Amino acid sequence: MSKKKGVPRWPQVFLLLAFTGIASSAAHGQAMLQFRPAAANFGNVEIGSSKTIQVTITNTGSKRTVVTRENLVGDMYTASGVTPPMSIAPGGKVVMSIKFEPTNAGSVPGSVVIGSGESVFGRDITTALINYSLSGTGVAAATLDATPINVAFGSVPVGTSISKSVQLMNYGTQSATIASARLSGAGFSTSGLTLPMKLAAGSRKTFTLKFAPTGTGTDSGTITLTSVFGGNQLTLNMIGTGIKPKGAGSPPPNGTGSPPPNGTGSPSSSGTGSPPPSGPGVSPEAHSVFLSWNPSTSSDIVGYNVYRATSSSTTYAILANSPLLNYTDETVQAGQTYTYVVTAVNSAGEESVHSGSVTAVIP
């Protein structure tokens, strides 16, 4: 310590303390800031929306205090209402507004650092720091799903193609914007997706997947839909088998007159439309069954589902989806008996009742 003649010079020491929720003036002990709520917990907030918490800052001490600084730490938060330097009288209050606006999913930590002090000879001196805690989690506002999620095209002759309708749905509470569609796999393509595409909450959109095999053998692929501002990424799986094309010469099936699918998309309704597969047509050498039917009378039909049951079973399994009015089943086995029905599918992905059935006996 140095001294000047007759006048001692004492070094000045200012003590800076950090608190959470409450700050007091350590040097003078007369000013204290209290925060309500003690921390800002925003909980789950949907991506693309926001939530605001009002924080009341009260000077519970007996001396005027000065908010000397305010620093926000953490992405996706904004704060307003406190503009340093700001003087707060004993018993006085200020309100700080903190907004959480997530742009990504996941937990987002943060804090607001408040400097508290007093004015000494016209100069603001910080005597305490308050680390006010912030927490929030961004959650997806939209939940995307598709029907079907796994698309099986069955056996398709090389040189031809089969299309299937897929219904895309948003089960969330906010809209989602589908920004891109990434397609993989030989022979697969899509139509009906104009991107970027906004899908409102609770809405549905139908698009088409197509398989045109480039050679014989089984091909698999995926289509991945990526959304922004709330939607989750959605991947659909595709599989199809390319087979050798068959030439003309197989005897066509003989017709029967069973009631057709109505084509209206109501699974439980009935009406007139396309007749059932017209009858068994077996090529003994090739072991195949050729099916054909007339078009549905409904105007919004996008394809037909072909179902097959084996022997005397009444449980039908989907065999193929055809945009055409015929289908050749190349997967039959010698010595088996097969029964076929057809349904009509509209642009919303809704399916009619089964047509009348036809039976083919494979020698």
Helices and strands as residue ranges (DSSP letters): E 3-4, E 7-8, E 17-19, E 22-24, E 32-36, E 40-46, E 51-59, E 65-73, E 77-80, E 86-88, E 93-100, E 106-120, E 123-139, E 144-147, E 150-157, E 162-170, E 176-184, E 188-191, E 197-199, E 204-211, E 217-228, E 234-243, E 282-283, E 288-292, E 301-310, E 317-322, E 326-329, E 337-346, E 358-361
